[in-house]
Amino acid sequence: MIKVSKLSKTFQTEHETVGAVREVSFEVAEGAFYTLLGPSGCGKTTILRCIAGLEQPDAGEIRLGETVVFSSAQNINLPPEKRGIGMVFQSYAIWPHMSVFENVAFPLQEGSQRFSRSVIRERVMKALETVQLETMERRDATQLSGGQQQRLALARALVAEPTVLLLDEPLSNLDAQLRSEMRIELRELQRRIRITTLYVTHDQIEALSMSSLIAVLRAGNICQVAPPREVYLNPKGSFVANFMGATNLIAGRLSENHISASIETDIGNFQCVRGGEVHAGDSVLLAIQPVNVVLHKSQASGANTVKGKVDIAVFSGDYLDCQVKVGSHRIFTKQHPSVEVQEGEEVYVELPAAHCIAVAMDS
């Protein structure tokens, strides 16, 4: 279990003091896969490095299990080697002059605790078997593919049998197809060995497909913590909505009655569901993901339908990527590849009420 309480960290630049992490608090349950998700500069890697002991926070407390590894109040700051963690860096940090076996054995040979040769071999082979590299123990590390190097880095992180695994964008150096394959492999490995995992990424697909919980960060603060489906379908504010892919954000005012809620916009009145803390009369944003927008080539009856003109239509194989001009707004939509529309064609755009989320305007 990881417990972070009111963690703060600032960096001094030539011209200013930058608050990289601002009183952040969260908990990672034992055996969970918890992801810190956000754009570059939001503080996610700084949090990870503070937990690892590679950065010293200015304030707050960090617990790993029952052990306080950092506390500004109690003046505690355990060194990385005494925190019981395994870490995989973005660059993997594999030693090219060593074999696969030697890379994995290194933490056991150079750590403060001494192990016999037989114990080292047993642990190394167990770690290599876990990541399916047991037949490559004698191979030079430079002879491995990108995916194999990523697995080697994982084996080295696991060989000391840590209680917590920290992963700093470990898939970012892989090509798209291999990254997709490794997402599944890594998720299944974590589920199999049940190690508490904290994962850092800027990639929404990685976070959605692998995590138990996602914490979305912005400028050193956590905006929302929720399971993947909830973060995607029910974002709490405009930043989370936009960052998670709800690229259609239409400003309006929320109105409610005893039956339903709706948003009054300059292109129409749309029935919706409320996301987060918004109330009747608030200025809000209607958020809807492009995949949930429906195009009709002939006039469609019912609520939440407006007339527009196709501005851009691009066939992308798995879907038809469209932009439809409605009044002063451009609505983005991804349609089934069987849909055929032409640029300049008039269409009717349906924004299904169940997928229209009224979200607060972030300050």
C-alpha positions as CSV (number, residue, x, y, z in Angstrom):
1,M,0.0,0.0,0.0
2,I,1.2,3.5,-0.8
3,K,-0.1,6.5,1.1
4,V,0.9,10.0,0.1
5,S,-0.3,12.9,2.3
6,K,0.0,16.6,1.5
7,L,3.1,16.1,-0.6
8,S,4.7,19.4,-1.9
9,K,7.8,19.9,-4.0
10,T,9.1,23.1,-5.5
11,F,12.0,23.8,-7.9
12,Q,13.9,27.0,-8.2
13,T,14.6,28.3,-11.7
14,E,16.7,31.3,-12.6
15,H,13.7,33.5,-12.6
16,E,11.1,31.9,-10.3
17,T,10.0,29.2,-7.9
18,V,7.9,26.5,-9.6
19,G,5.4,24.5,-7.5
20,A,5.8,21.1,-9.2
21,V,3.6,19.3,-6.6
22,R,1.0,21.1,-4.5
23,E,-0.2,19.3,-1.3
24,V,-1.1,16.2,-3.2
25,S,-2.7,13.3,-1.3
26,F,-3.7,9.8,-2.5
27,E,-3.7,6.2,-1.6
28,V,-2.8,3.1,-3.6
29,A,-4.4,-0.1,-2.3
30,E,-2.4,-3.3,-1.9
31,G,-2.2,-5.1,-5.3
32,A,-3.7,-2.2,-7.2
33,F,-2.5,-0.7,-10.5
34,Y,-2.8,3.1,-9.9
35,T,-1.9,5.5,-12.7
36,L,-0.8,9.2,-12.5
37,L,-2.0,10.6,-15.8
38,G,-1.4,14.1,-17.2
39,P,0.5,16.3,-19.7
40,S,4.2,17.1,-19.5
41,G,5.0,19.3,-16.5
42,C,2.0,18.4,-14.4
43,G,4.1,16.9,-11.6
44,K,3.5,13.2,-12.1
45,T,7.1,12.1,-12.5
46,T,8.2,14.3,-9.6
47,I,5.7,12.5,-7.4
48,L,7.1,9.2,-8.5
49,R,10.6,10.3,-7.8
50,C,9.7,11.5,-4.4
51,I,8.2,8.1,-3.5
52,A,11.3,6.4,-4.9
53,G,13.6,8.6,-2.8
54,L,15.2,10.2,-5.8
55,E,13.8,13.7,-4.9
56,Q,13.3,15.1,-1.5
57,P,9.9,16.8,-1.0
58,D,9.5,20.1,0.7
59,A,6.7,18.9,2.9
60,G,4.3,16.0,3.4
61,E,4.4,12.3,4.3
62,I,4.9,9.1,2.3
63,R,4.1,5.7,3.7
64,L,4.9,2.4,2.0
65,G,2.9,-0.3,3.8
66,E,3.4,0.4,7.5
67,T,6.7,2.2,7.0
68,V,7.0,6.0,6.9
69,V,9.7,6.6,4.3
70,F,9.4,10.4,4.3
71,S,8.0,12.8,6.7
72,S,8.8,16.5,6.9
73,A,7.2,16.7,10.3
74,Q,9.2,13.8,11.8
75,N,12.4,14.6,9.8
76,I,12.4,11.1,8.2
77,N,13.8,10.5,4.7
78,L,14.9,6.9,4.0
79,P,17.3,6.4,1.2
80,P,16.0,4.6,-2.0
81,E,17.6,1.3,-1.2
82,K,15.8,1.0,2.1
83,R,12.3,1.7,0.7
84,G,11.6,-1.8,-0.7
85,I,10.7,-0.5,-4.2
86,G,11.4,-1.6,-7.7
87,M,11.6,1.0,-10.5
88,V,11.6,1.0,-14.2
89,F,12.7,4.2,-15.9
90,Q,11.6,5.6,-19.3
91,S,15.1,4.8,-20.7
92,Y,15.2,1.3,-19.1
93,A,18.9,2.1,-17.9
94,I,20.1,-1.3,-19.1
95,W,23.9,-1.9,-18.9
96,P,25.0,-2.7,-22.5
97,H,28.3,-4.4,-21.4
98,M,26.4,-7.0,-19.4
99,S,24.4,-10.1,-20.3
100,V,20.7,-10.5,-19.6
101,F,21.5,-12.5,-16.5
102,E,24.1,-10.0,-15.2
103,N,21.7,-7.1,-15.7
104,V,19.1,-8.7,-13.5
105,A,21.6,-10.0,-10.9
106,F,23.2,-6.6,-10.4
107,P,20.8,-5.2,-7.7
108,L,21.4,-8.4,-5.7
109,Q,25.1,-8.3,-6.1
110,E,25.6,-4.7,-5.3
111,G,22.9,-4.1,-2.7
112,S,23.5,-3.8,1.1
113,Q,22.2,-7.3,1.7
114,R,24.4,-10.2,0.6
115,F,23.2,-13.3,-1.2
116,S,24.8,-16.6,-2.0
117,R,25.4,-17.5,-5.7
118,S,22.7,-20.1,-5.6
119,V,20.1,-17.6,-4.2
120,I,21.1,-15.0,-6.8
121,R,20.7,-17.5,-9.6
122,E,17.3,-18.8,-8.2
123,R,15.9,-15.2,-7.9
124,V,17.3,-14.1,-11.3
125,M,15.8,-17.1,-13.1
126,K,12.5,-16.6,-11.3
127,A,12.4,-13.0,-12.4
128,L,13.3,-13.9,-16.0
129,E,10.6,-16.6,-16.1
130,T,8.1,-14.0,-14.9
131,V,8.8,-11.8,-17.9
132,Q,9.4,-14.8,-20.3
133,L,13.1,-14.2,-20.9
134,E,14.4,-17.3,-19.2
135,T,15.9,-18.7,-22.5
136,M,17.9,-15.5,-23.0
137,E,20.0,-15.3,-19.8
138,R,23.3,-15.5,-21.7
139,R,22.4,-13.1,-24.4
140,D,24.1,-9.6,-24.5
141,A,21.6,-6.9,-23.5
142,T,22.4,-5.1,-26.8
143,Q,21.0,-8.0,-28.7
144,L,17.5,-7.6,-27.4
145,S,14.6,-6.0,-29.2
146,G,12.9,-3.0,-27.7
147,G,10.1,-5.1,-26.1
148,Q,12.7,-7.5,-24.7
149,Q,14.7,-4.7,-23.2
150,Q,11.5,-3.4,-21.5
151,R,10.9,-6.8,-20.0
152,L,14.5,-7.0,-18.9
153,A,14.1,-3.8,-17.0
154,L,11.0,-5.2,-15.4
155,A,12.8,-8.4,-14.4
156,R,15.6,-6.3,-12.8
157,A,13.0,-4.2,-10.9
158,L,11.3,-7.4,-9.6
159,V,14.4,-9.5,-8.7
160,A,14.8,-8.0,-5.2
161,E,11.1,-8.9,-4.5
162,P,9.9,-5.3,-3.8
163,T,6.6,-4.5,-2.2
164,V,6.0,-1.6,-4.6
165,L,6.7,-1.3,-8.3
166,L,7.1,2.2,-9.8
167,L,6.9,2.7,-13.6
168,D,7.9,5.9,-15.3
169,E,6.5,5.9,-18.8
170,P,8.1,2.5,-19.6
171,L,6.4,2.1,-22.9
172,S,7.1,5.5,-24.5
173,N,10.2,4.3,-26.4
174,L,8.3,1.5,-28.2
175,D,6.6,1.7,-31.6
176,A,2.8,1.8,-31.7
177,Q,2.2,-1.9,-32.3
178,L,4.7,-3.1,-29.8
179,R,3.4,-0.6,-27.3
180,S,-0.1,-2.0,-27.7
181,E,1.2,-5.6,-27.1
182,M,3.2,-4.6,-24.1
183,R,0.3,-2.8,-22.5
184,I,-1.5,-6.2,-22.4
185,E,1.6,-8.1,-21.2
186,L,2.3,-5.6,-18.5
187,R,-1.3,-5.5,-17.2
188,E,-1.5,-9.3,-17.1
189,L,1.9,-9.6,-15.4
190,Q,0.8,-7.1,-12.7
191,R,-2.4,-9.0,-12.2
192,R,-0.6,-12.3,-12.0
193,I,2.0,-11.3,-9.4
194,R,-0.3,-8.9,-7.6
195,I,2.3,-6.3,-6.9
196,T,1.2,-2.8,-5.8
197,T,2.0,-0.6,-8.9
198,L,2.2,3.1,-9.4
199,Y,2.4,4.0,-13.1
200,V,3.2,7.4,-14.7
201,T,2.1,8.2,-18.2
202,H,0.8,11.0,-20.5
203,D,-0.9,8.4,-22.7
204,Q,-4.7,8.2,-22.1
205,I,-5.0,4.8,-23.8
206,E,-2.3,3.3,-21.5
207,A,-4.1,4.7,-18.4
208,L,-7.6,3.5,-19.5
209,S,-6.5,0.0,-20.6
210,M,-4.3,-0.9,-17.6
211,S,-5.4,0.9,-14.4
212,S,-7.5,0.1,-11.4
213,L,-7.7,3.8,-10.6
214,I,-6.5,6.9,-12.6
215,A,-5.5,10.2,-11.0
216,V,-5.5,13.0,-13.6
217,L,-3.0,15.8,-12.7
218,R,-2.8,19.4,-13.8
219,A,-0.1,21.9,-12.7
220,G,0.8,19.9,-9.6
221,N,-2.7,19.2,-8.4
222,I,-5.0,16.1,-8.8
223,C,-8.2,17.0,-10.7
224,Q,-10.0,13.7,-10.4
225,V,-9.4,10.2,-9.1
226,A,-11.7,7.4,-10.4
227,P,-11.8,4.1,-12.3
228,P,-11.0,4.4,-16.0
229,R,-14.6,4.2,-17.2
230,E,-15.7,6.9,-14.8
231,V,-12.9,9.3,-15.7
232,Y,-13.7,8.8,-19.4
233,L,-17.5,8.9,-19.3
234,N,-18.0,11.3,-16.3
235,P,-15.2,13.8,-16.2
236,K,-15.4,16.3,-13.3
237,G,-14.3,19.4,-15.2
238,S,-13.4,20.8,-18.6
239,F,-9.6,20.0,-18.3
240,V,-10.3,16.3,-17.5
241,A,-13.0,16.1,-20.2
242,N,-10.7,17.6,-22.9
243,F,-7.6,15.7,-21.8
244,M,-9.5,12.3,-21.9
245,G,-10.6,12.9,-25.4
246,A,-13.9,14.8,-25.1
247,T,-12.9,17.3,-27.8
248,N,-16.4,18.6,-28.2
249,L,-16.8,21.3,-25.6
250,I,-19.8,23.7,-26.1
251,A,-20.4,26.5,-23.7
252,G,-23.9,27.0,-22.2
253,R,-26.0,27.4,-19.1
254,L,-27.4,24.5,-17.1
255,S,-31.1,24.3,-16.4
256,E,-32.9,21.6,-14.5
257,N,-36.4,20.4,-13.7
258,H,-37.7,17.4,-11.7
259,I,-37.3,15.1,-14.7
260,S,-34.1,16.1,-16.5
261,A,-31.2,18.6,-17.0
262,S,-30.4,20.5,-20.1
263,I,-27.8,22.9,-21.4
264,E,-28.9,26.0,-23.3
265,T,-26.2,26.8,-26.0
266,D,-26.1,29.1,-29.0
267,I,-26.8,26.2,-31.3
268,G,-29.7,24.7,-29.3
269,N,-31.0,23.3,-26.1
270,F,-29.5,19.8,-25.3
271,Q,-30.7,17.3,-22.7
272,C,-27.7,16.1,-20.6
273,V,-26.5,14.4,-17.5
274,R,-24.6,16.3,-14.8
275,G,-20.9,15.7,-14.3
276,G,-19.3,16.7,-10.9
277,E,-20.5,19.6,-8.9
278,V,-22.7,21.7,-11.3
279,H,-26.0,23.3,-10.5
280,A,-28.9,25.0,-12.3
281,G,-28.0,28.4,-13.5
282,D,-24.2,27.6,-13.7
283,S,-22.2,28.4,-16.8
284,V,-21.0,25.0,-17.9
285,L,-19.6,23.1,-20.9
286,L,-21.4,20.4,-22.8
287,A,-18.8,17.6,-23.2
288,I,-19.2,14.7,-25.6
289,Q,-16.7,12.3,-27.0
290,P,-16.5,12.2,-30.8
291,V,-17.3,8.4,-30.8
292,N,-20.7,9.2,-29.3
293,V,-21.8,11.7,-31.9
294,V,-24.3,10.3,-34.5
295,L,-24.6,11.5,-38.0
296,H,-27.9,11.3,-40.0
297,K,-28.1,12.0,-43.7
298,S,-31.8,12.8,-43.5
299,Q,-33.7,14.8,-41.0
300,A,-33.9,12.9,-37.7
301,S,-36.7,13.4,-35.1
302,G,-36.1,13.7,-31.4
303,A,-34.1,15.9,-29.0
304,N,-30.5,16.8,-29.2
305,T,-30.4,17.0,-33.0
306,V,-29.1,19.9,-35.0
307,K,-28.4,20.6,-38.7
308,G,-24.9,21.1,-39.9
309,K,-22.6,20.8,-42.9
310,V,-19.7,18.4,-43.3
311,D,-16.5,20.4,-43.3
312,I,-13.9,17.6,-43.3
313,A,-14.4,13.9,-43.9
314,V,-11.3,11.6,-43.8
315,F,-11.5,7.8,-44.1
316,S,-9.0,6.3,-41.7
317,G,-9.7,2.5,-42.0
318,D,-11.2,1.7,-38.6
319,Y,-13.4,4.8,-38.7
320,L,-14.5,7.9,-40.6
321,D,-13.1,11.0,-39.1
322,C,-15.5,13.9,-39.6
323,Q,-15.8,17.6,-38.6
324,V,-19.2,19.1,-39.0
325,K,-19.8,22.9,-38.9
326,V,-22.9,23.8,-36.8
327,G,-23.3,27.5,-36.4
328,S,-20.0,28.9,-35.1
329,H,-19.0,25.5,-33.7
330,R,-17.1,22.6,-35.3
331,I,-18.2,19.2,-33.9
332,F,-15.8,16.3,-34.1
333,T,-17.1,12.8,-34.7
334,K,-15.7,9.4,-35.5
335,Q,-18.2,7.3,-37.5
336,H,-18.3,3.6,-38.5
337,P,-16.2,3.2,-41.7
338,S,-19.3,2.1,-43.6
339,V,-20.7,5.7,-43.2
340,E,-20.3,7.7,-46.4
341,V,-20.6,11.5,-46.4
342,Q,-19.0,14.2,-48.6
343,E,-17.4,17.5,-47.6
344,G,-20.0,20.2,-48.0
345,E,-22.9,17.8,-47.5
346,E,-25.7,18.8,-45.2
347,V,-26.3,16.4,-42.3
348,Y,-28.1,16.2,-39.0
349,V,-25.9,15.8,-35.9
350,E,-27.3,13.9,-32.9
351,L,-25.7,14.4,-29.5
352,P,-27.3,11.5,-27.5
353,A,-28.5,12.9,-24.1
354,A,-26.9,9.9,-22.2
355,H,-23.5,11.0,-23.5
356,C,-23.8,14.7,-23.1
357,I,-22.1,15.6,-19.8
358,A,-22.5,19.0,-18.2
359,V,-19.0,19.8,-16.8
360,A,-17.8,22.8,-14.8
361,M,-15.7,25.4,-16.4
362,D,-12.2,25.1,-14.9
363,S,-10.6,28.3,-13.7
